[in-house]
Amino acid sequence: MMFIGRVSLKYVALLIVSGVIVFAFLYILGDIFPEHIRTSTWAERIQDFMDKENPSLQVQQSKIAIANGGWFGVGPGNSIQRNFLPNPYSDFIYAVIIEEYGLLGGGVVLLLYVVLFF
């Protein structure tokens, strides 16, 4: 957003460098105070993302939902996978949208976000 808002690149670079420094500081503090800063959770999420052989239950169910949706979807309210997805209306709502409205409906949602972005 800063790039589209034409903020100077030196400020964007300063923000990135500051973020890396804060992240490194929190990571070091997480080893000292593991009950307050959950760096193990960060590491597990990155490891789950990198492990393509054994995806989590949510990832498996969301892929099934997307495959069931096809191009045009199964219709509003006819989603089957929302019963199997943990937190279908928050974490993986986009998979449910694609299952119900298809890839074309998912594309419309993305288009609306891009219009809102600009």
Secondary structure in CASP SS format (residue, H / E / C, confidence):
PFRMAT SS
TARGET T0000
AUTHOR 0000-0000-0000
METHOD secondary structure of the structure
MODEL  1
M C 1.00
M C 1.00
F C 1.00
I C 1.00
G C 1.00
R C 1.00
V C 1.00
S C 1.00
L H 1.00
K H 1.00
Y H 1.00
V H 1.00
A H 1.00
L H 1.00
L H 1.00
I H 1.00
V H 1.00
S H 1.00
G H 1.00
V H 1.00
I H 1.00
V H 1.00
F H 1.00
A H 1.00
F H 1.00
L H 1.00
Y H 1.00
I H 1.00
L H 1.00
G H 1.00
D H 1.00
I H 1.00
F C 1.00
P C 1.00
E C 1.00
H C 1.00
I C 1.00
R C 1.00
T H 1.00
S H 1.00
T H 1.00
W H 1.00
A H 1.00
E H 1.00
R H 1.00
I H 1.00
Q H 1.00
D H 1.00
F H 1.00
M H 1.00
D C 1.00
K C 1.00
E C 1.00
N C 1.00
P C 1.00
S C 1.00
L H 1.00
Q H 1.00
V H 1.00
Q H 1.00
Q H 1.00
S H 1.00
K H 1.00
I H 1.00
A H 1.00
I H 1.00
A H 1.00
N H 1.00
G H 1.00
G C 1.00
W C 1.00
F C 1.00
G C 1.00
V C 1.00
G C 1.00
P C 1.00
G C 1.00
N C 1.00
S C 1.00
I C 1.00
Q H 1.00
R H 1.00
N H 1.00
F C 1.00
L C 1.00
P C 1.00
N C 1.00
P C 1.00
Y C 1.00
S C 1.00
D C 1.00
F C 1.00
I H 1.00
Y H 1.00
A H 1.00
V H 1.00
I H 1.00
I H 1.00
E H 1.00
E H 1.00
Y H 1.00
G H 1.00
L H 1.00
L H 1.00
G H 1.00
G H 1.00
G H 1.00
V H 1.00
V H 1.00
L H 1.00
L H 1.00
L H 1.00
Y H 1.00
V H 1.00
V H 1.00
L H 1.00
F H 1.00
F C 1.00
END
